Amino acid sequence: MKNPRLALIGTGGTIAGAASAASVSTDYKPASLSLVAVVDTVPELRQRYDIEVTQPLQLASYDVRPEHWLDLHKAVMLAVHNPEVNGIVVTHGTDTLEETATFLHLSVNTSKPIVLVGAMRPATAYSADGPANLLDACTVAACDTARERGTLVVMNGRIHSGLWVGKRHVSSVDAFDSPLAGALGEVADQAVQWFRAPKRAPSIAWQAPVTWPRVDIAVAYAGVDETAMRTFVSAGAQGIVYAGLGNANMPSAYRTFFQSLPAQGVLVARCARFITGSVSRTSAYADAQHGILTAGPLPPHKVRIILLLGLAHGMDGPAIQRWIDQILLAG
């Protein structure tokens, strides 16, 4: 029987990191090893799968920018269009893993499994989690039942939606979860169990942007004023995500300014800053009346990606709000 063919795409990160000693797990240099070297630490991979390796990026994920997503997108699409490839695995640093996962989830339309995987400890550590995570990610990517689920994230034996997953701890190997939505499944000893039927959010009709629009996040706090928003507008922001207090609330002193931004050509969206829950669209902010977008329970950095993609593809505010609603409905 022919082994499943997997496209492994490397971008760097802690999973390819190296420290000064095996006893060191937090002070290290990310993206020190090639993906080939990482794959070689798990000999079973080449026994189980027909592996093809590409390395479009070699970065710590805190240095990943939307421009890098374009290179990654090209590499992913080459694998998507290769009829011999059964699944795709992307190794990535954990700092921005959830953002890259959201980007791919909303910009790649394929039934093939796309799985992002990282590690919380460098490859040189005694307790490195990268090898087990990579083996699990390949198991999921090669699984027929992983199809039609969009982009997935596999970390510490759990399978998450790329849209809903988030990093919740700075150093624990159990750093990722999906608030409200919950994990999609789990993987152990090369066996996959799903908790729900396949479904995925509608992706955009992708066209690579020549340049990305500027979209910023303004974070609320006690005593905040509109200085940051005014600065973003002056810097040429086409969109601003307001990460608000409680139910995306803001001080009454600058609500009028915020509500005026759509009329000035700046798309704005309200969401909650650090807490879980779905932001109400019917509110004191008269969102629909003023052209203000809301994104339910999605966090600010993921709402920003939706605005980036929408604006880059020529969508106006109402069209982006409809897309958001469709994404949330698909779960």
C-alpha positions as CSV (number, residue, x, y, z in Angstrom):
1,M,0.0,0.0,0.0
2,K,1.3,3.4,-1.0
3,N,2.2,5.8,1.9
4,P,0.2,9.1,2.0
5,R,2.1,12.0,0.5
6,L,2.5,15.0,2.8
7,A,3.8,18.5,1.9
8,L,5.7,19.8,4.9
9,I,6.3,23.6,4.8
10,G,8.8,25.2,7.2
11,T,8.7,28.7,8.5
12,G,11.0,28.5,11.5
13,G,9.9,29.0,15.1
14,T,10.6,27.3,18.4
15,I,10.1,23.9,16.9
16,A,13.3,24.6,15.0
17,G,14.9,26.4,17.9
18,A,18.3,25.7,19.6
19,A,19.5,26.5,23.1
20,S,23.0,26.5,24.7
21,A,22.2,23.3,26.6
22,A,19.6,20.5,26.7
23,S,18.6,21.6,30.1
24,V,17.5,25.1,28.8
25,S,13.9,25.4,27.5
26,T,13.1,29.1,27.6
27,D,16.4,30.9,26.6
28,Y,17.1,29.9,23.0
29,K,17.3,31.1,19.4
30,P,14.2,30.3,17.3
31,A,14.5,29.2,13.7
32,S,18.0,27.8,14.1
33,L,17.4,24.4,12.4
34,S,16.1,23.7,8.9
35,L,12.8,21.8,8.6
36,V,14.8,18.8,7.1
37,A,16.8,18.7,10.3
38,V,13.5,18.8,12.4
39,V,12.0,16.0,10.3
40,D,15.1,13.9,10.8
41,T,14.5,13.9,14.6
42,V,11.4,11.8,13.9
43,P,12.6,8.9,11.8
44,E,9.1,7.3,11.8
45,L,7.8,10.2,9.6
46,R,9.6,9.0,6.5
47,Q,8.6,5.4,7.3
48,R,4.9,6.3,7.4
49,Y,4.7,9.0,4.8
50,D,6.1,10.2,1.5
51,I,7.5,13.5,2.6
52,E,8.2,16.6,0.5
53,V,9.8,19.5,2.3
54,T,9.9,23.2,1.4
55,Q,11.1,26.1,3.4
56,P,9.7,29.5,2.3
57,L,10.5,31.2,5.6
58,Q,13.0,30.8,8.4
59,L,11.8,33.2,11.1
60,A,10.9,33.5,14.8
61,S,7.2,34.0,14.5
62,Y,7.3,37.4,16.3
63,D,9.0,38.6,13.1
64,V,6.3,37.2,10.8
65,R,4.4,40.0,8.9
66,P,1.5,39.9,6.5
67,E,4.0,40.1,3.7
68,H,5.4,36.8,4.7
69,W,1.9,35.3,4.5
70,L,2.0,35.8,0.8
71,D,5.1,33.6,0.4
72,L,3.5,31.0,2.7
73,H,0.3,31.1,0.8
74,K,2.1,30.4,-2.5
75,A,3.8,27.4,-1.0
76,V,0.5,26.1,0.4
77,M,-1.3,26.5,-2.9
78,L,1.4,24.6,-4.8
79,A,0.7,21.7,-2.4
80,V,-3.1,22.2,-2.7
81,H,-2.9,22.0,-6.5
82,N,-0.6,18.9,-6.5
83,P,-3.0,16.0,-6.9
84,E,-0.4,13.6,-5.3
85,V,-0.4,15.5,-2.0
86,N,-2.9,14.2,0.6
87,G,-2.3,16.8,3.3
88,I,-0.2,19.8,4.2
89,V,1.7,20.5,7.4
90,V,3.1,24.0,8.3
91,T,5.7,24.3,11.1
92,H,5.4,27.7,12.7
93,G,6.5,29.6,15.8
94,T,3.8,29.9,18.5
95,D,3.8,33.6,19.0
96,T,1.8,34.3,15.9
97,L,0.7,30.8,15.0
98,E,-3.0,31.5,15.6
99,E,-2.8,34.6,13.3
100,T,-1.2,32.6,10.4
101,A,-3.7,29.8,11.0
102,T,-6.6,32.3,10.8
103,F,-5.2,33.8,7.6
104,L,-4.9,30.4,5.9
105,H,-8.3,29.3,7.2
106,L,-9.9,32.3,5.5
107,S,-7.8,32.5,2.4
108,V,-7.3,28.9,1.2
109,N,-10.3,27.1,-0.3
110,T,-9.5,23.4,-0.4
111,S,-10.8,20.2,1.0
112,K,-7.3,19.0,1.8
113,P,-6.2,19.1,5.5
114,I,-3.9,22.0,6.3
115,V,-2.3,21.6,9.7
116,L,-0.2,24.1,11.6
117,V,2.1,22.9,14.3
118,G,4.7,24.3,16.6
119,A,6.4,23.7,19.9
120,M,6.8,25.4,23.2
121,R,10.3,24.1,23.8
122,P,13.3,24.2,21.5
123,A,14.4,21.1,19.5
124,T,17.5,20.8,21.7
125,A,15.7,20.6,25.0
126,Y,15.5,17.3,27.0
127,S,11.8,17.7,27.1
128,A,11.3,19.0,23.5
129,D,7.6,18.8,22.5
130,G,8.2,19.4,18.8
131,P,8.8,15.8,17.7
132,A,5.6,14.5,19.2
133,N,3.6,17.5,18.0
134,L,5.0,17.1,14.4
135,L,4.2,13.4,14.4
136,D,0.6,14.2,15.6
137,A,0.3,16.9,13.0
138,C,1.3,14.5,10.2
139,T,-1.1,11.9,11.5
140,V,-4.0,14.4,11.3
141,A,-2.9,15.8,7.8
142,A,-2.9,12.2,6.4
143,C,-6.3,11.4,7.9
144,D,-9.2,11.3,5.4
145,T,-11.6,12.5,8.1
146,A,-9.6,15.7,8.5
147,R,-10.8,16.9,5.0
148,E,-13.3,19.7,4.7
149,R,-12.3,21.2,8.1
150,G,-10.3,24.2,6.9
151,T,-7.0,25.0,8.5
152,L,-6.3,23.1,11.8
153,V,-3.8,23.5,14.6
154,V,-2.4,20.5,16.4
155,M,-0.6,21.1,19.7
156,N,-0.2,18.8,22.7
157,G,-2.5,16.1,21.4
158,R,-5.4,18.4,20.7
159,I,-6.8,19.5,17.3
160,H,-8.2,23.0,17.0
161,S,-9.8,25.1,14.4
162,G,-7.4,27.7,13.0
163,L,-10.1,30.3,13.4
164,W,-10.8,29.7,17.1
165,V,-7.5,28.6,18.6
166,G,-5.4,30.9,20.8
167,K,-2.2,30.8,22.8
168,R,-3.1,31.0,26.5
169,H,0.2,30.4,28.3
170,V,3.7,31.8,27.6
171,S,5.7,28.6,28.3
172,S,3.6,25.6,29.1
173,V,3.4,22.8,26.5
174,D,-0.4,22.9,27.1
175,A,-0.5,26.5,25.8
176,F,-3.3,26.4,23.2
177,D,-7.0,26.1,23.5
178,S,-10.2,27.3,21.8
179,P,-12.4,29.4,24.2
180,L,-16.1,28.9,23.6
181,A,-15.7,26.7,20.5
182,G,-13.6,24.0,22.2
183,A,-11.2,21.6,20.5
184,L,-12.3,19.8,17.4
185,G,-10.7,16.5,18.3
186,E,-7.6,14.8,19.7
187,V,-4.8,12.6,18.5
188,A,-2.8,10.0,20.4
189,D,-0.6,7.1,19.2
190,Q,-1.4,7.9,15.6
191,A,-5.1,7.6,16.2
192,V,-7.5,10.6,15.5
193,Q,-10.8,11.2,17.3
194,W,-13.2,13.9,16.3
195,F,-15.7,15.6,18.6
196,R,-17.9,17.0,15.8
197,A,-18.7,16.7,12.1
198,P,-16.6,18.5,9.4
199,K,-17.4,22.1,8.5
200,R,-15.4,25.2,7.7
201,A,-15.8,28.9,7.4
202,P,-16.2,30.5,3.9
203,S,-12.9,31.6,2.5
204,I,-12.3,34.7,0.4
205,A,-11.9,34.5,-3.4
206,W,-8.2,34.9,-3.1
207,Q,-6.2,37.3,-5.2
208,A,-2.7,38.1,-3.9
209,P,-2.7,41.8,-2.9
210,V,0.0,44.0,-4.4
211,T,0.2,45.8,-1.0
212,W,-1.7,45.1,2.3
213,P,-3.9,47.9,3.6
214,R,-3.0,49.3,7.0
215,V,-5.2,47.9,9.7
216,D,-4.4,48.7,13.4
217,I,-5.7,47.7,16.8
218,A,-6.6,50.3,19.4
219,V,-6.7,48.7,22.9
220,A,-8.9,50.2,25.6
221,Y,-7.9,50.7,29.2
222,A,-9.1,52.9,32.1
223,G,-8.6,56.5,31.1
224,V,-8.0,55.8,27.4
225,D,-8.6,58.6,24.9
226,E,-8.6,58.8,21.1
227,T,-4.9,59.6,20.7
228,A,-4.0,56.2,19.4
229,M,-6.9,56.2,16.9
230,R,-6.0,59.6,15.6
231,T,-2.4,58.5,15.2
232,F,-3.5,55.5,13.2
233,V,-5.7,57.6,11.0
234,S,-2.8,60.0,10.4
235,A,-0.5,57.1,9.5
236,G,-3.0,56.0,6.8
237,A,-5.0,53.3,8.5
238,Q,-7.8,52.0,6.3
239,G,-9.2,50.0,9.2
240,I,-9.1,50.1,13.0
241,V,-10.1,47.3,15.3
242,Y,-11.2,48.7,18.7
243,A,-10.5,46.2,21.5
244,G,-12.9,47.5,24.0
245,L,-13.8,47.2,27.6
246,G,-16.4,44.7,28.7
247,N,-18.9,44.3,25.8
248,A,-16.5,46.3,23.6
249,N,-17.4,49.5,25.4
250,M,-15.5,52.8,25.2
251,P,-15.4,56.0,27.3
252,S,-18.3,58.3,26.3
253,A,-15.8,61.2,25.7
254,Y,-14.8,59.9,22.3
255,R,-17.7,57.8,21.1
256,T,-18.6,60.6,18.6
257,F,-15.1,60.6,17.2
258,F,-15.2,56.8,16.8
259,Q,-18.6,56.8,15.1
260,S,-17.4,59.4,12.7
261,L,-14.5,57.3,11.3
262,P,-16.5,55.3,8.7
263,A,-17.8,58.5,7.1
264,Q,-14.1,59.5,6.8
265,G,-13.3,56.3,4.9
266,V,-11.8,54.4,7.9
267,L,-13.5,51.0,8.5
268,V,-13.9,50.3,12.2
269,A,-14.8,47.2,14.2
270,R,-15.7,46.7,17.8
271,C,-14.6,43.6,19.8
272,A,-13.7,42.7,23.4
273,R,-10.0,43.2,24.4
274,F,-9.0,40.2,26.6
275,I,-12.2,38.4,27.7
276,T,-14.4,35.7,26.3
277,G,-17.9,36.3,25.0
278,S,-19.8,37.6,22.0
279,V,-20.0,41.3,21.5
280,S,-23.6,42.6,20.9
281,R,-24.3,44.3,17.6
282,T,-27.4,46.0,18.9
283,S,-25.9,48.5,21.3
284,A,-25.6,52.0,22.4
285,Y,-23.1,52.5,19.7
286,A,-25.7,52.2,16.9
287,D,-23.3,50.0,15.0
288,A,-25.4,49.5,11.8
289,Q,-26.4,53.2,11.7
290,H,-22.8,54.4,11.8
291,G,-21.2,51.6,9.7
292,I,-19.4,50.0,12.6
293,L,-18.6,46.3,12.3
294,T,-18.8,43.7,15.1
295,A,-17.4,40.2,15.1
296,G,-19.1,38.4,18.0
297,P,-16.6,36.5,20.1
298,L,-13.6,36.8,17.8
299,P,-10.5,38.5,19.4
300,P,-9.0,41.7,18.1
301,H,-6.0,40.2,16.2
302,K,-8.3,37.8,14.3
303,V,-10.8,40.5,13.5
304,R,-7.8,42.5,12.1
305,I,-7.0,39.6,9.7
306,I,-10.6,39.6,8.4
307,L,-10.4,43.4,7.8
308,L,-7.0,43.0,6.1
309,L,-8.4,40.3,3.8
310,G,-11.6,42.1,3.1
311,L,-10.1,45.5,2.4
312,A,-7.3,43.9,0.2
313,H,-10.0,42.3,-1.9
314,G,-12.1,45.5,-2.4
315,M,-14.9,44.7,0.0
316,D,-16.8,47.5,1.7
317,G,-18.0,47.6,5.3
318,P,-21.4,45.9,4.7
319,A,-19.8,43.1,2.6
320,I,-17.2,42.5,5.3
321,Q,-19.9,42.4,8.0
322,R,-21.9,39.8,5.9
323,W,-18.7,37.7,5.6
324,I,-18.1,37.9,9.3
325,D,-21.7,36.8,10.0
326,Q,-21.2,33.8,7.6
327,I,-17.9,32.9,9.3
328,L,-19.6,33.0,12.7
329,L,-22.5,31.0,11.5
330,A,-20.2,28.3,10.1
331,G,-18.5,28.1,13.5
